[in-house]
Amino acid sequence: MSQDDEETGKPRLVPRLRILFGDRRIVGPGRADLLERIRETGSIAAAGRRMGMSYKRAWSLVEDLNRTFDAPLVEMHRGGARQGGAALTALGAEVLARYRHMQHQSDRAIAADLEALAARLAPEG
């Protein structure tokens, strides 16, 4: 999936940072976005909807994230439409902040190389 550069209208290269430990995917752009949406909405279902994701998929990702670390990233409150909800734990907020920091640092570190590669891309079509 490409994003267009605002000035030129041409597609630009977009790096994606994924953190893996062996075969275990720890966190990547989608999981980080899901954590942010949960923080914003207080709901796994609403977070998933904002991302165009089914509730089942969002719930599965949250369960996977919670199993991955030594403490949960998302605290879930069950109980129907008005009593239910979800919130990031302190660890969830830390993991999200650290991931976003690493993402920002890596984007800055490779910016010149991305520009050089983008300049050498063949025209589309």
N, CA, C and O atoms as a GROMACS GRO file, in nm:
protein
  500
    1MET      N    1   0.086  -0.117   0.000
    1MET     CA    2   0.000   0.000   0.000
    1MET      C    3   0.090   0.123   0.000
    1MET      O    4   0.176   0.137   0.087
    2SER      N    5   0.071   0.210  -0.096
    2SER     CA    6   0.154   0.330  -0.102
    2SER      C    7   0.073   0.450  -0.056
    2SER      O    8  -0.050   0.453  -0.063
    3GLN      N    9   0.147   0.548  -0.010
    3GLN     CA   10   0.086   0.675   0.025
    3GLN      C   11   0.144   0.777  -0.070
    3GLN      O   12   0.260   0.767  -0.109
    4ASP      N   13   0.065   0.876  -0.108
    4ASP     CA   14   0.112   0.978  -0.200
    4ASP      C   15   0.182   1.090  -0.124
    4ASP      O   16   0.139   1.130  -0.015
    5ASP      N   17   0.290   1.139  -0.183
    5ASP     CA   18   0.359   1.255  -0.131
    5ASP      C   19   0.271   1.376  -0.159
    5ASP      O   20   0.224   1.394  -0.271
    6GLU      N   21   0.250   1.460  -0.060
    6GLU     CA   22   0.159   1.575  -0.074
    6GLU      C   23   0.207   1.674  -0.181
    6GLU      O   24   0.125   1.733  -0.251
    7GLU      N   25   0.338   1.692  -0.194
    7GLU     CA   26   0.391   1.790  -0.288
    7GLU      C   27   0.392   1.740  -0.432
    7GLU      O   28   0.354   1.814  -0.523
    8THR      N   29   0.434   1.616  -0.454
    8THR     CA   30   0.450   1.567  -0.590
    8THR      C   31   0.332   1.483  -0.638
    8THR      O   32   0.313   1.468  -0.758
    9GLY      N   33   0.254   1.429  -0.546
    9GLY     CA   34   0.144   1.342  -0.583
    9GLY      C   35   0.190   1.201  -0.620
    9GLY      O   36   0.107   1.115  -0.652
   10LYS      N   37   0.319   1.177  -0.617
   10LYS     CA   38   0.374   1.045  -0.649
   10LYS      C   39   0.372   0.956  -0.524
   10LYS      O   40   0.379   1.006  -0.412
   11PRO      N   41   0.362   0.826  -0.546
   11PRO     CA   42   0.370   0.736  -0.430
   11PRO      C   43   0.504   0.753  -0.360
   11PRO      O   44   0.606   0.779  -0.423
   12ARG      N   45   0.503   0.737  -0.229
   12ARG     CA   46   0.627   0.744  -0.154
   12ARG      C   47   0.646   0.614  -0.077
   12ARG      O   48   0.549   0.544  -0.046
   13LEU      N   49   0.769   0.584  -0.046
   13LEU     CA   50   0.800   0.465   0.031
   13LEU      C   51   0.763   0.489   0.177
   13LEU      O   52   0.792   0.595   0.232
   14VAL      N   53   0.701   0.390   0.239
   14VAL     CA   54   0.659   0.402   0.378
   14VAL      C   55   0.717   0.285   0.457
   14VAL      O   56   0.678   0.170   0.435
   15PRO      N   57   0.811   0.312   0.547
   15PRO     CA   58   0.868   0.202   0.626
   15PRO      C   59   0.768   0.151   0.729
   15PRO      O   60   0.684   0.227   0.778
   16ARG      N   61   0.775   0.022   0.762
   16ARG     CA   62   0.690  -0.040   0.863
   16ARG      C   63   0.779  -0.113   0.962
   16ARG      O   64   0.847  -0.210   0.926
   17LEU      N   65   0.779  -0.068   1.085
   17LEU     CA   66   0.859  -0.130   1.189
   17LEU      C   67   0.779  -0.240   1.257
   17LEU      O   68   0.669  -0.216   1.308
   18ARG      N   69   0.833  -0.361   1.257
   18ARG     CA   70   0.772  -0.474   1.327
   18ARG      C   71   0.875  -0.531   1.423
   18ARG      O   72   0.990  -0.555   1.386
   19ILE      N   73   0.833  -0.553   1.546
   19ILE     CA   74   0.922  -0.607   1.648
   19ILE      C   75   0.887  -0.755   1.664
   19ILE      O   76   0.774  -0.790   1.698
   20LEU      N   77   0.986  -0.841   1.639
   20LEU     CA   78   0.969  -0.986   1.649
   20LEU      C   79   1.070  -1.042   1.747
   20LEU      O   80   1.184  -0.996   1.753
   21PHE      N   81   1.030  -1.141   1.823
   21PHE     CA   82   1.121  -1.220   1.903
   21PHE      C   83   1.102  -1.364   1.860
   21PHE      O   84   1.004  -1.428   1.898
   22GLY      N   85   1.196  -1.416   1.780
   22GLY     CA   86   1.178  -1.548   1.722
   22GLY      C   87   1.058  -1.546   1.631
   22GLY      O   88   1.047  -1.459   1.544
   23ASP      N   89   0.967  -1.640   1.650
   23ASP     CA   90   0.846  -1.647   1.569
   23ASP      C   91   0.733  -1.562   1.626
   23ASP      O   92   0.628  -1.550   1.563
   24ARG      N   93   0.755  -1.503   1.742
   24ARG     CA   94   0.648  -1.426   1.808
   24ARG      C   95   0.650  -1.282   1.760
   24ARG      O   96   0.751  -1.212   1.772
   25ARG      N   97   0.538  -1.238   1.705
   25ARG     CA   98   0.524  -1.098   1.667
   25ARG      C   99   0.485  -1.022   1.793
   25ARG      O  100   0.380  -1.048   1.851
   26ILE      N  101   0.568  -0.929   1.833
   26ILE     CA  102   0.543  -0.854   1.955
   26ILE      C  103   0.451  -0.736   1.927
   26ILE      O  104   0.342  -0.726   1.984
   27VAL      N  105   0.495  -0.649   1.840
   27VAL     CA  106   0.413  -0.533   1.806
   27VAL      C  107   0.458  -0.479   1.671
   27VAL      O  108   0.576  -0.485   1.635
   28GLY      N  109   0.362  -0.427   1.598
   28GLY     CA  110   0.388  -0.366   1.469
   28GLY      C  111   0.289  -0.252   1.452
   28GLY      O  112   0.219  -0.216   1.546
   29PRO      N  113   0.283  -0.195   1.334
   29PRO     CA  114   0.197  -0.078   1.314
   29PRO      C  115   0.049  -0.104   1.342
   29PRO      O  116  -0.018  -0.020   1.402
   30GLY      N  117  -0.002  -0.218   1.300
   30GLY     CA  118  -0.144  -0.248   1.322
   30GLY      C  119  -0.179  -0.266   1.468
   30GLY      O  120  -0.280  -0.215   1.516
   31ARG      N  121  -0.095  -0.338   1.539
   31ARG     CA  122  -0.120  -0.360   1.682
   31ARG      C  123  -0.105  -0.231   1.761
   31ARG      O  124  -0.181  -0.205   1.854
   32ALA      N  125  -0.007  -0.150   1.722
   32ALA     CA  126   0.008  -0.020   1.788
   32ALA      C  127  -0.114   0.068   1.761
   32ALA      O  128  -0.163   0.136   1.852
   33ASP      N  129  -0.162   0.068   1.638
   33ASP     CA  130  -0.282   0.146   1.606
   33ASP      C  131  -0.402   0.096   1.687
   33ASP      O  132  -0.483   0.176   1.735
   34LEU      N  133  -0.414  -0.036   1.703
   34LEU     CA  134  -0.524  -0.091   1.781
   34LEU      C  135  -0.514  -0.045   1.927
   34LEU      O  136  -0.615  -0.006   1.986
   35LEU      N  137  -0.395  -0.048   1.984
   35LEU     CA  138  -0.378   0.000   2.121
   35LEU      C  139  -0.418   0.148   2.132
   35LEU      O  140  -0.484   0.187   2.228
   36GLU      N  141  -0.379   0.228   2.034
   36GLU     CA  142  -0.417   0.370   2.037
   36GLU      C  143  -0.568   0.388   2.031
   36GLU      O  144  -0.624   0.470   2.103
   37ARG      N  145  -0.633   0.312   1.944
   37ARG     CA  146  -0.779   0.323   1.933
   37ARG      C  147  -0.849   0.275   2.060
   37ARG      O  148  -0.952   0.332   2.098
   38ILE      N  149  -0.796   0.175   2.125
   38ILE     CA  150  -0.854   0.130   2.252
   38ILE      C  151  -0.839   0.241   2.356
   38ILE      O  152  -0.932   0.269   2.432
   39ARG      N  153  -0.723   0.305   2.358
   39ARG     CA  154  -0.702   0.416   2.451
   39ARG      C  155  -0.800   0.529   2.423
   39ARG      O  156  -0.854   0.589   2.516
   40GLU      N  157  -0.824   0.558   2.296
   40GLU     CA  158  -0.914   0.667   2.257
   40GLU      C  159  -1.061   0.636   2.286
   40GLU      O  160  -1.136   0.722   2.331
   41THR      N  161  -1.102   0.512   2.259
   41THR     CA  162  -1.244   0.477   2.266
   41THR      C  163  -1.287   0.408   2.394
   41THR      O  164  -1.405   0.412   2.430
   42GLY      N  165  -1.193   0.345   2.464
   42GLY     CA  166  -1.228   0.268   2.583
   42GLY      C  167  -1.302   0.140   2.548
   42GLY      O  168  -1.375   0.085   2.631
   43SER      N  169  -1.284   0.091   2.425
   43SER     CA  170  -1.359  -0.025   2.378
   43SER      C  171  -1.282  -0.099   2.271
   43SER      O  172  -1.230  -0.039   2.177
   44ILE      N  173  -1.275  -0.231   2.286
   44ILE     CA  174  -1.211  -0.312   2.182
   44ILE      C  175  -1.298  -0.311   2.057
   44ILE      O  176  -1.246  -0.299   1.946
   45ALA      N  177  -1.429  -0.323   2.074
   45ALA     CA  178  -1.520  -0.325   1.959
   45ALA      C  179  -1.513  -0.194   1.881
   45ALA      O  180  -1.503  -0.196   1.758
   46ALA      N  181  -1.517  -0.081   1.950
   46ALA     CA  182  -1.511   0.048   1.882
   46ALA      C  183  -1.375   0.069   1.816
   46ALA      O  184  -1.367   0.125   1.706
   47ALA      N  185  -1.269   0.025   1.882
   47ALA     CA  186  -1.136   0.036   1.823
   47ALA      C  187  -1.129  -0.044   1.694
   47ALA      O  188  -1.078   0.004   1.593
   48GLY      N  189  -1.181  -0.166   1.697
   48GLY     CA  190  -1.182  -0.250   1.578
   48GLY      C  191  -1.263  -0.187   1.466
   48GLY      O  192  -1.220  -0.186   1.350
   49ARG      N  193  -1.381  -0.134   1.500
   49ARG     CA  194  -1.464  -0.068   1.397
   49ARG      C  195  -1.391   0.048   1.331
   49ARG      O  196  -1.397   0.064   1.209
   50ARG      N  197  -1.323   0.128   1.410
   50ARG     CA  198  -1.248   0.242   1.354
   50ARG      C  199  -1.141   0.197   1.257
   50ARG      O  200  -1.103   0.271   1.166
   51MET      N  201  -1.094   0.074   1.277
   51MET     CA  202  -0.987   0.023   1.191
   51MET      C  203  -1.041  -0.067   1.079
   51MET      O  204  -0.964  -0.122   1.001
   52GLY      N  205  -1.174  -0.081   1.071
   52GLY     CA  206  -1.232  -0.168   0.970
   52GLY      C  207  -1.206  -0.315   0.998
   52GLY      O  208  -1.193  -0.396   0.906
   53MET      N  209  -1.197  -0.349   1.126
   53MET     CA  210  -1.162  -0.483   1.170
   53MET      C  211  -1.279  -0.542   1.247
   53MET      O  212  -1.349  -0.470   1.318
   54SER      N  213  -1.301  -0.671   1.234
   54SER     CA  214  -1.408  -0.736   1.309
   54SER      C  215  -1.375  -0.736   1.458
   54SER      O  216  -1.259  -0.729   1.498
   55TYR      N  217  -1.480  -0.745   1.540
   55TYR     CA  218  -1.460  -0.753   1.684
   55TYR      C  219  -1.377  -0.876   1.718
   55TYR      O  220  -1.288  -0.870   1.803
   56LYS      N  221  -1.407  -0.986   1.652
   56LYS     CA  222  -1.335  -1.111   1.680
   56LYS      C  223  -1.185  -1.094   1.653
   56LYS      O  224  -1.103  -1.140   1.732
   57ARG      N  225  -1.150  -1.029   1.543
   57ARG     CA  226  -1.009  -1.007   1.510
   57ARG      C  227  -0.944  -0.913   1.612
   57ARG      O  228  -0.832  -0.940   1.658
   58ALA      N  229  -1.011  -0.806   1.647
   58ALA     CA  230  -0.956  -0.712   1.745
   58ALA      C  231  -0.937  -0.781   1.880
   58ALA      O  232  -0.833  -0.766   1.943
   59TRP      N  233  -1.037  -0.858   1.922
   59TRP     CA  234  -1.028  -0.930   2.050
   59TRP      C  235  -0.911  -1.029   2.047
   59TRP      O  236  -0.836  -1.041   2.144
   60SER      N  237  -0.896  -1.100   1.936
   60SER     CA  238  -0.788  -1.196   1.921
   60SER      C  239  -0.650  -1.129   1.931
   60SER      O  240  -0.560  -1.181   1.996
   61LEU      N  241  -0.635  -1.014   1.868
   61LEU     CA  242  -0.509  -0.940   1.875
   61LEU      C  243  -0.480  -0.894   2.017
   61LEU      O  244  -0.366  -0.900   2.063
   62VAL      N  245  -0.582  -0.847   2.087
   62VAL     CA  246  -0.565  -0.802   2.226
   62VAL      C  247  -0.525  -0.920   2.313
   62VAL      O  248  -0.435  -0.909   2.396
   63GLU      N  249  -0.592  -1.034   2.296
   63GLU     CA  250  -0.555  -1.152   2.374
   63GLU      C  251  -0.411  -1.193   2.347
   63GLU      O  252  -0.339  -1.229   2.440
   64ASP      N  253  -0.369  -1.186   2.220
   64ASP     CA  254  -0.232  -1.220   2.184
   64ASP      C  255  -0.134  -1.123   2.248
   64ASP      O  256  -0.031  -1.165   2.302
   65LEU      N  257  -0.164  -0.994   2.242
   65LEU     CA  258  -0.077  -0.895   2.306
   65LEU      C  259  -0.068  -0.919   2.456
   65LEU      O  260   0.041  -0.911   2.513
   66ASN      N  261  -0.180  -0.949   2.519
   66ASN     CA  262  -0.180  -0.972   2.664
   66ASN      C  263  -0.100  -1.096   2.703
   66ASN      O  264  -0.041  -1.101   2.811
   67ARG      N  265  -0.097  -1.197   2.616
   67ARG     CA  266  -0.019  -1.319   2.643
   67ARG      C  267   0.129  -1.299   2.615
   67ARG      O  268   0.212  -1.371   2.671
   68THR      N  269   0.162  -1.204   2.530
   68THR     CA  270   0.299  -1.185   2.486
   68THR      C  271   0.389  -1.129   2.595
   68THR      O  272   0.506  -1.167   2.605
   69PHE      N  273   0.337  -1.040   2.675
   69PHE     CA  274   0.417  -0.973   2.777
   69PHE      C  275   0.394  -1.035   2.914
   69PHE      O  276   0.303  -1.117   2.931
   70ASP      N  277   0.475  -0.996   3.012
   70ASP     CA  278   0.465  -1.055   3.145
   70ASP      C  279   0.348  -1.000   3.227
   70ASP      O  280   0.324  -1.044   3.339
   71ALA      N  281   0.278  -0.904   3.172
   71ALA     CA  282   0.156  -0.849   3.233
   71ALA      C  283   0.069  -0.800   3.117
   71ALA      O  284   0.121  -0.771   3.009
   72PRO      N  285  -0.062  -0.791   3.136
   72PRO     CA  286  -0.151  -0.748   3.027
   72PRO      C  287  -0.125  -0.604   2.982
   72PRO      O  288  -0.085  -0.519   3.060
   73LEU      N  289  -0.148  -0.581   2.853
   73LEU     CA  290  -0.140  -0.446   2.798
   73LEU      C  291  -0.276  -0.379   2.799
   73LEU      O  292  -0.287  -0.256   2.805
   74VAL      N  293  -0.381  -0.461   2.793
   74VAL     CA  294  -0.518  -0.410   2.790
   74VAL      C  295  -0.597  -0.478   2.900
   74VAL      O  296  -0.598  -0.600   2.912
   75GLU      N  297  -0.663  -0.396   2.979
   75GLU     CA  298  -0.750  -0.445   3.085
   75GLU      C  299  -0.892  -0.441   3.031
   75GLU      O  300  -0.939  -0.338   2.983
   76MET      N  301  -0.961  -0.554   3.040
   76MET     CA  302  -1.096  -0.564   2.984
   76MET      C  303  -1.198  -0.575   3.096
   76MET      O  304  -1.178  -0.647   3.194
   77HIS      N  305  -1.307  -0.503   3.079
   77HIS     CA  306  -1.419  -0.508   3.172
   77HIS      C  307  -1.539  -0.561   3.095
   77HIS      O  308  -1.590  -0.494   3.005
   78ARG      N  309  -1.583  -0.677   3.129
   78ARG     CA  310  -1.697  -0.736   3.059
   78ARG      C  311  -1.826  -0.693   3.125
   78ARG      O  312  -1.829  -0.656   3.242
   79GLY      N  313  -1.932  -0.697   3.047
   79GLY     CA  314  -2.059  -0.668   3.109
   79GLY      C  315  -2.160  -0.595   3.025
   79GLY      O  316  -2.231  -0.510   3.079
   80GLY      N  317  -2.172  -0.619   2.902
   80GLY     CA  318  -2.281  -0.556   2.828
   80GLY      C  319  -2.245  -0.418   2.775
   80GLY      O  320  -2.133  -0.370   2.790
   81ALA      N  321  -2.344  -0.358   2.712
   81ALA     CA  322  -2.321  -0.233   2.638
   81ALA      C  323  -2.275  -0.118   2.726
   81ALA      O  324  -2.193  -0.038   2.681
   82ARG      N  325  -2.323  -0.108   2.846
   82ARG     CA  326  -2.289   0.009   2.930
   82ARG      C  327  -2.180  -0.021   3.033
   82ARG      O  328  -2.107   0.070   3.072
   83GLN      N  329  -2.167  -0.146   3.079
   83GLN     CA  330  -2.068  -0.176   3.182
   83GLN      C  331  -1.935  -0.223   3.125
   83GLN      O  332  -1.833  -0.216   3.195
   84GLY      N  333  -1.933  -0.269   3.001
   84GLY     CA  334  -1.811  -0.323   2.944
   84GLY      C  335  -1.715  -0.214   2.905
   84GLY      O  336  -1.746  -0.095   2.913
   85GLY      N  337  -1.598  -0.254   2.864
   85GLY     CA  338  -1.499  -0.158   2.818
   85GLY      C  339  -1.360  -0.214   2.826
   85GLY      O  340  -1.340  -0.328   2.868
   86ALA      N  341  -1.265  -0.134   2.785
   86ALA     CA  342  -1.126  -0.174   2.786
   86ALA      C  343  -1.040  -0.049   2.804
   86ALA      O  344  -1.078   0.061   2.766
   87ALA      N  345  -0.926  -0.070   2.863
   87ALA     CA  346  -0.833   0.040   2.885
   87ALA      C  347  -0.690  -0.014   2.880
   87ALA      O  348  -0.665  -0.129   2.916
   88LEU      N  349  -0.597   0.071   2.836
   88LEU     CA  350  -0.458   0.032   2.840
   88LEU      C  351  -0.412   0.030   2.985
   88LEU      O  352  -0.447   0.118   3.064
   89THR      N  353  -0.333  -0.069   3.019
   89THR     CA  354  -0.268  -0.072   3.149
   89THR      C  355  -0.145   0.019   3.141
   89THR      O  356  -0.114   0.072   3.035
   90ALA      N  357  -0.078   0.036   3.253
   90ALA     CA  358   0.046   0.114   3.251
   90ALA      C  359   0.147   0.050   3.156
   90ALA      O  360   0.217   0.121   3.084
   91LEU      N  361   0.154  -0.084   3.155
   91LEU     CA  362   0.245  -0.152   3.063
   91LEU      C  363   0.201  -0.130   2.919
   91LEU      O  364   0.285  -0.112   2.831
   92GLY      N  365   0.072  -0.133   2.893
   92GLY     CA  366   0.021  -0.108   2.758
   92GLY      C  367   0.060   0.029   2.708
   92GLY      O  368   0.102   0.045   2.593
   93ALA      N  369   0.046   0.129   2.794
   93ALA     CA  370   0.085   0.265   2.757
   93ALA      C  371   0.236   0.273   2.732
   93ALA      O  372   0.281   0.342   2.641
   94GLU      N  373   0.314   0.202   2.815
   94GLU     CA  374   0.460   0.202   2.798
   94GLU      C  375   0.501   0.134   2.667
   94GLU      O  376   0.584   0.186   2.593
   95VAL      N  377   0.442   0.018   2.639
   95VAL     CA  378   0.475  -0.054   2.516
   95VAL      C  379   0.440   0.033   2.394
   95VAL      O  380   0.520   0.044   2.300
   96LEU      N  381   0.324   0.095   2.396
   96LEU     CA  382   0.283   0.182   2.286
   96LEU      C  383   0.379   0.299   2.271
   96LEU      O  384   0.423   0.330   2.160
   97ALA      N  385   0.413   0.365   2.380
   97ALA     CA  386   0.505   0.479   2.374
   97ALA      C  387   0.643   0.437   2.324
   97ALA      O  388   0.704   0.506   2.243
   98ARG      N  389   0.692   0.324   2.373
   98ARG     CA  390   0.824   0.278   2.328
   98ARG      C  391   0.823   0.240   2.181
   98ARG      O  392   0.917   0.270   2.108
   99TYR      N  393   0.717   0.174   2.137
   99TYR     CA  394   0.707   0.138   1.996
   99TYR      C  395   0.704   0.264   1.910
   99TYR      O  396   0.778   0.273   1.812
  100ARG      N  397   0.621   0.361   1.945
  100ARG     CA  398   0.612   0.485   1.866
  100ARG      C  399   0.746   0.558   1.866
  100ARG      O  400   0.784   0.617   1.764
  101HIS      N  401   0.819   0.555   1.977
  101HIS     CA  402   0.951   0.618   1.983
  101HIS      C  403   1.048   0.546   1.888
  101HIS      O  404   1.121   0.610   1.813
  102MET      N  405   1.048   0.413   1.893
  102MET     CA  406   1.136   0.336   1.805
  102MET      C  407   1.099   0.361   1.658
  102MET      O  408   1.187   0.373   1.572
  103GLN      N  409   0.970   0.368   1.632
  103GLN     CA  410   0.922   0.392   1.496
  103GLN      C  411   0.973   0.529   1.446
  103GLN      O  412   1.023   0.541   1.335
  104HIS      N  413   0.959   0.630   1.529
  104HIS     CA  414   1.004   0.765   1.493
  104HIS      C  415   1.155   0.766   1.470
  104HIS      O  416   1.203   0.823   1.372
  105GLN      N  417   1.229   0.703   1.561
  105GLN     CA  418   1.375   0.701   1.549
  105GLN      C  419   1.419   0.627   1.422
  105GLN      O  420   1.509   0.672   1.352
  106SER      N  421   1.355   0.514   1.393
  106SER     CA  422   1.395   0.439   1.274
  106SER      C  423   1.358   0.516   1.147
  106SER      O  424   1.434   0.515   1.050
  107ASP      N  425   1.241   0.581   1.146
  107ASP     CA  426   1.202   0.661   1.029
  107ASP      C  427   1.305   0.770   1.003
  107ASP      O  428   1.345   0.793   0.888
  108ARG      N  429   1.348   0.837   1.108
  108ARG     CA  430   1.449   0.944   1.092
  108ARG      C  431   1.581   0.888   1.042
  108ARG      O  432   1.646   0.948   0.957
  109ALA      N  433   1.620   0.772   1.096
  109ALA     CA  434   1.750   0.713   1.061
  109ALA      C  435   1.758   0.670   0.915
  109ALA      O  436   1.866   0.673   0.856
  110ILE      N  437   1.647   0.631   0.856
  110ILE     CA  438   1.651   0.580   0.719
  110ILE      C  439   1.593   0.677   0.616
  110ILE      O  440   1.579   0.641   0.499
  111ALA      N  441   1.558   0.798   0.657
  111ALA     CA  442   1.492   0.894   0.568
  111ALA      C  443   1.573   0.921   0.440
  111ALA      O  444   1.516   0.920   0.331
  112ALA      N  445   1.701   0.944   0.452
  112ALA     CA  446   1.783   0.976   0.334
  112ALA      C  447   1.788   0.857   0.239
  112ALA      O  448   1.778   0.875   0.117
  113ASP      N  449   1.803   0.737   0.292
  113ASP     CA  450   1.807   0.619   0.206
  113ASP      C  451   1.672   0.597   0.137
  113ASP      O  452   1.668   0.558   0.020
  114LEU      N  453   1.562   0.622   0.208
  114LEU     CA  454   1.430   0.609   0.145
  114LEU      C  455   1.415   0.708   0.031
  114LEU      O  456   1.362   0.674  -0.076
  115GLU      N  457   1.460   0.831   0.052
  115GLU     CA  458   1.452   0.932  -0.054
  115GLU      C  459   1.533   0.889  -0.176
  115GLU      O  460   1.489   0.906  -0.289
  116ALA      N  461   1.652   0.834  -0.152
  116ALA     CA  462   1.737   0.789  -0.263
  116ALA      C  463   1.670   0.676  -0.339
  116ALA      O  464   1.674   0.673  -0.462
  117LEU      N  465   1.608   0.582  -0.268
  117LEU     CA  466   1.538   0.472  -0.335
  117LEU      C  467   1.416   0.523  -0.410
  117LEU      O  468   1.390   0.480  -0.523
  118ALA      N  469   1.342   0.613  -0.349
  118ALA     CA  470   1.222   0.668  -0.413
  118ALA      C  471   1.258   0.740  -0.544
  118ALA      O  472   1.184   0.734  -0.642
  119ALA      N  473   1.371   0.807  -0.545
  119ALA     CA  474   1.414   0.878  -0.665
  119ALA      C  475   1.446   0.782  -0.779
  119ALA      O  476   1.446   0.822  -0.895
  120ARG      N  477   1.474   0.657  -0.747
  120ARG     CA  478   1.512   0.559  -0.848
  120ARG      C  479   1.398   0.465  -0.888
  120ARG      O  480   1.420   0.371  -0.965
  121LEU      N  481   1.279   0.490  -0.838
  121LEU     CA  482   1.164   0.405  -0.872
  121LEU      C  483   1.121   0.431  -1.018
  121LEU      O  484   1.124   0.545  -1.066
  122ALA      N  485   1.083   0.325  -1.085
  122ALA     CA  486   1.031   0.339  -1.221
  122ALA      C  487   0.893   0.402  -1.214
  122ALA      O  488   0.821   0.382  -1.116
  123PRO      N  489   0.855   0.478  -1.316
  123PRO     CA  490   0.722   0.537  -1.317
  123PRO      C  491   0.615   0.428  -1.319
  123PRO      O  492   0.635   0.321  -1.376
  124GLU      N  493   0.501   0.456  -1.256
  124GLU     CA  494   0.391   0.361  -1.256
  124GLU      C  495   0.321   0.364  -1.389
  124GLU      O  496   0.313   0.469  -1.454
  125GLY      N  497   0.269   0.249  -1.429
  125GLY     CA  498   0.190   0.242  -1.551
  125GLY      C  499   0.271   0.204  -1.665
  125GLY      O  500   0.220   0.193  -1.776
   0.00000   0.00000   0.00000
